Amino acid sequence: MTMETTIHERLSRALSPTALEVRNESGKHAGHAGDDGTGESHWHVVIASDAFAGKSRLARHRMVHAALGDVMQTIHALSMDLSTGEAG
């Protein structure tokens, strides 16, 4: 299973998103700090989920980190665009 699939499945299972996009941006960081040579060190996710309703930005980020669990140990950088399902 690829890292992209793992990230997608864990976020889908934990957050029941109405929209989810997982992008590998490692190529933009080749040779930079955190580039482990695997091509799977830098990620960007766009998530719309009703689970985020009423939550602060920090709480939403914590929810994503918790959903990814041990996967966060292998990710150098994770950027996020998080919104409620209504904001899409």
C-alpha positions as CSV (number, residue, x, y, z in Angstrom):
1,M,0.0,0.0,0.0
2,T,1.4,3.4,-0.9
3,M,1.7,6.2,1.6
4,E,-0.9,8.2,-0.4
5,T,-3.4,5.3,0.0
6,T,-2.6,5.0,3.7
7,I,-3.1,8.7,4.3
8,H,-6.4,8.7,2.3
9,E,-7.8,5.6,4.0
10,R,-7.0,6.8,7.6
11,L,-8.4,10.3,7.0
12,S,-11.5,8.8,5.4
13,R,-12.1,6.4,8.2
14,A,-11.6,8.9,11.0
15,L,-13.2,12.1,9.5
16,S,-15.8,10.9,7.1
17,P,-14.9,13.8,4.7
18,T,-17.3,15.2,2.1
19,A,-14.2,16.0,0.1
20,L,-10.6,14.7,0.4
21,E,-7.5,15.3,-1.7
22,V,-4.1,14.0,-0.8
23,R,-1.1,15.4,-2.8
24,N,2.4,14.2,-2.7
25,E,4.5,17.4,-2.9
26,S,7.9,15.7,-2.1
27,G,9.2,16.5,-5.6
28,K,9.1,20.2,-4.8
29,H,11.4,19.6,-1.9
30,A,14.0,17.2,-3.4
31,G,17.4,17.8,-1.9
32,H,16.0,20.0,0.9
33,A,15.9,19.3,4.6
34,G,13.6,16.4,5.4
35,D,13.9,14.8,1.9
36,D,14.6,11.2,2.8
37,G,15.0,10.1,-0.8
38,T,11.8,8.0,-0.8
39,G,9.7,10.6,-2.5
40,E,7.1,10.4,0.2
41,S,8.2,13.0,2.8
42,H,6.1,16.1,2.0
43,W,2.3,16.0,1.8
44,H,-0.6,18.3,1.4
45,V,-4.2,17.4,2.3
46,V,-7.4,19.2,1.5
47,I,-10.3,18.0,3.7
48,A,-13.9,19.1,4.1
49,S,-15.6,17.3,7.0
50,D,-18.6,18.0,9.2
51,A,-16.3,16.6,12.0
52,F,-14.5,20.0,11.9
53,A,-17.7,22.0,12.7
54,G,-17.2,24.2,15.7
55,K,-13.5,23.3,16.1
56,S,-10.6,25.7,16.1
57,R,-7.9,25.5,13.5
58,L,-5.6,23.9,16.1
59,A,-8.2,21.3,17.1
60,R,-8.7,20.4,13.4
61,H,-5.0,19.9,12.9
62,R,-4.8,17.7,16.0
63,M,-7.7,15.6,14.6
64,V,-5.8,15.1,11.4
65,H,-2.6,14.2,13.3
66,A,-4.5,11.8,15.5
67,A,-6.2,10.1,12.5
68,L,-2.8,9.6,10.9
69,G,-1.3,8.2,14.1
70,D,2.1,6.4,13.5
71,V,2.2,7.6,9.9
72,M,3.2,11.0,11.2
73,Q,6.5,9.5,12.3
74,T,7.4,9.1,8.6
75,I,6.1,12.4,7.3
76,H,8.5,15.3,7.3
77,A,6.0,18.0,6.3
78,L,2.2,18.0,6.2
79,S,0.3,21.1,5.0
80,M,-3.4,21.2,5.4
81,D,-6.5,23.1,4.1
82,L,-9.3,22.1,6.5
83,S,-12.9,23.1,6.3
84,T,-16.4,22.0,7.3
85,G,-18.4,19.9,4.8
86,E,-20.5,23.0,4.1
87,A,-17.5,25.1,3.1
88,G,-16.2,22.5,0.7
